Amino acid sequence: MDIHQQIKQFIVENFLFAEDNGSLNDDSSFMDEGIVDSMGTLELILFVEETFQITVEDDEIEPDNFDSINNLYHYILRKTESAPVAS
C-alpha cells in the first residue's frame, strides 16, 4: 500500500468510522470538515512517526502539513526524502 492510501485508510478507520468516506476528498480540510480535532492531530502525529519512521518537529505541526490527505502526503514525502540514509 502506498503512502497516500495508508493516510486515507488511517483517516477513514480512526476518524470517519464507516461509510462516510465517500465525501472525503484528498484536499478536504480535516479541521474545517470537523474530521480531526486537536486530539486527533496528536493521533495523526503518532501515526506519521510510527508508520513512516520520521520525527515530527514542533514547528512542523501546522495546517500546511497536517490539514488534508494531500498536505500530509506531501509533508511525509519531504521528510522521507530528506531523511539520512542509515548505513
Secondary structure, DSSP 8 states (H G I E B T S, - for coil): --HHHHHHHHHIIIII-SGGGGG--TT--TTTTTS--HHHHHHHHHHHHHHH-----GGG-SHHHHSSHHHHHHHHHHHHHHS----
